[in-house]
Amino acid sequence: MLKTFSKGGIHPPENKLTSAKDIKRLPAPKVVYVPIAQHIGIPAEIIVDRKDKVEIGQVIAKSGGFVSSNIHSPVAGTVTKLDMIIDSSGYKKQCIVIRTDAKNETNFQEIDYPLKKEIDLEPAEIVKRISDFGIVGLGGATFPSHVKLNVKEDKKMDCLIINGVECEPYLTADHRLMLEKGEEIVVGIKILMKALHVNKAIIGIEDNKHDAVELFKRLTANEKQIQVAALQVKYPQGGEKQLISAILDREVPKNGLPMDVGVVVNNVGTVFAIYEAIQHNKPLIERVVTVTGKKLKNPSNFWVKIGTPIKDLIEEVGGMPEGTRKIINGGPMMGKAIKNTDVPVTKGTSGILIVDEDEACRGEVKNCIRCGECVNVCPMGLEPHLLMNLSEKGMYEKAAQEDIMTCIECGSCSYVCPSNRPLLDYIRFGKNITKQLASSKN
Amino acid sequence: MNESILNSVLLLVSLGAVTALVLYIVSKKFYVYEDPLIAVVDDILPGANCAGCGSPGCKSFAEKLVGTEDISDLFCPVGGNEVMKLVAETLGKEVSEKDPTVAVVRCQGSCEVRPKTTEYQGPKSCAISAMIYSGETDCQYGCLGDGDCVTACKFDAMFMDETTGLPVVITDKCTSCGMCVEACPRDIIEMRPKNKRDLKVFVGCLNEEKGGIAKKACSVACIGCSKCEDVCPKDAITMVNNLAYIDPEYCTLCRKCVPVCPTHSIIETNFPPRKEKKVVKEKKVVAEPSGEVKSVNLTKDA
């Protein structure tokens, strides 16, 4: 019996249409739009100006604080303007617009570096470089990686978990990366183990990616410190807390961090980005994006430069199919519909999902029938129906007492609700207000 | 038989007497002094419990009025000056007089002038929609049209106009409690002085984008051209972030700014219709054969 997390969870149809498709490299787009707020925390500060020439990998926006991250130019070219562009948040945000030069120097373009196994840097240097090279969590949350690696002295770390779960339906970016860059990821894991001073790492992979499980078992056959854990397929296993529960059977305390139970979790995409940063001096300027949807002619996985407009990707997979109702940035469960196709790819874009009327539209909202399904499936052990009502009625203090802030916004409750109630919408709203109230109190 | 009636009567009377005694003692022992004025002031207040004054309800506002020395910055927007004057008389304190205000909706982005570019399917609530994205149209400053202000209004003074998709304020019912102002995530609703006969002139737009972008999203958007600012004789109009704002404190309701606005984004309410000028005088420069330039008045039918 394979392991999985203890509470709740659902089994949405997997729809992994692109799991057998190689990751294709796209030519650099003519113009890139690089938002300065691509990570959780303080937005970066722009340090280039109009008409400046920039090189690939040059820092164009500097980290604005500890929980923040540098942003590097994904192309060589000229800054044409500093503009406000609608990004995946649905609002206009500050962007650096760069027109690519015709030649576009190839310092970082080729992906196939020779594998480099020796790790020369010391732990402190590793963390510094991860911070300098703008690495953030590529699983979707875009939490700056160096913050996770700055372990407080009173915390005792004993295990590094690598997240190769990819529990979101449709997405295959991590799966393909694991298959194509397995050896590099293993080196990346060693880099992280060195930085964290731990001597145990476990790679968690769901069993629907059997080829990846086999590959990593083979690659780590001689590595005693690195284990592979094949996991039962269940959403949202890719959530940090769920993954720790599944692999180590430890529960992260309420309002706590994985650090509190001696664990750091990193996504395989992040591990690969760290490998490239440490071994090949390459900052985070591109990522794997799955462009998928049932009606698409040719759904694929791509290496995409940060800042590429999404419309370029849609063209690459055969254009927008007729009857498209929604374009989602991310997967169908946690992704967010975007406002137009000019929205650029950011560090957190793991997939672009194009859905039609049948999949996109919400059903008619009916009354709660007290079936308790939402409570059954909540992986955090909350009562979504209660939280929704509290937040709808404006009882935010009570909602905070009912642990609204521990919700991971996985959307399982909305998915199972037979009355189509917008549970997550209201919970998210309640969380927002609770956060505001808390910050206004301080 | 008489005896049984007598017994029960006696029993009940003694029971009543004992209970009355207990109640009397308790009420004396645990008596809390409350200023009788509070009840009087509470009676004067409108009793709407709208929280427009900042207190949770009329009773607590009455307590505040009685309890504080200087009540000049406390005001009941629903009762207005009349009620405050009565309160002042009762308490023997000074109150400040305020011009009555009324809510105005500073957005004219109906479906016609502000085309929808996306469709929102989430819960019908402006607050949630604003949290998710910038709205169904390309204007990220305008009305979201889900009616949070109408829900917040406790006086039935607002409704959603179905043809325009915008909220409408019924000025007679509006008590300017300010609940709608708080409910609107876009700060579209403003409390402006009611003036005589409810005459108002204000900018019906909040779009801070540059002119071209604003106009593309909405044909009645303020494009920040400053024409109104130039024409205003009282310097009541300021331009901040490509957006005009008419300060009600200086505005004399002369309406000179209304016709000069190229996008018609300045709203005037309850004014009598303008007298149409039959003859428009136009100055035209005509070059004389002698080379002298002379100004001539030409008359043309409008």
Boltz contact constraints between the chains, C-beta under 6 A:
constraints:
  - contact:
      token1: [A, 90]
      token2: [B, 133]
      max_distance: 6.0
  - contact:
      token1: [A, 90]
      token2: [B, 134]
      max_distance: 6.0
  - contact:
      token1: [A, 91]
      token2: [B, 134]
      max_distance: 6.0
  - contact:
      token1: [A, 91]
      token2: [B, 140]
      max_distance: 6.0
  - contact:
      token1: [A, 339]
      token2: [B, 118]
      max_distance: 6.0
  - contact:
      token1: [A, 339]
      token2: [B, 133]
      max_distance: 6.0
  - contact:
      token1: [A, 362]
      token2: [B, 121]
      max_distance: 6.0
  - contact:
      token1: [A, 422]
      token2: [B, 123]
      max_distance: 6.0
  - contact:
      token1: [A, 425]
      token2: [B, 122]
      max_distance: 6.0
  - contact:
      token1: [A, 425]
      token2: [B, 123]
      max_distance: 6.0
  - contact:
      token1: [A, 425]
      token2: [B, 128]
      max_distance: 6.0
  - contact:
      token1: [A, 429]
      token2: [B, 128]
      max_distance: 6.0
  - contact:
      token1: [A, 429]
      token2: [B, 131]
      max_distance: 6.0
  - contact:
      token1: [A, 432]
      token2: [B, 131]
      max_distance: 6.0
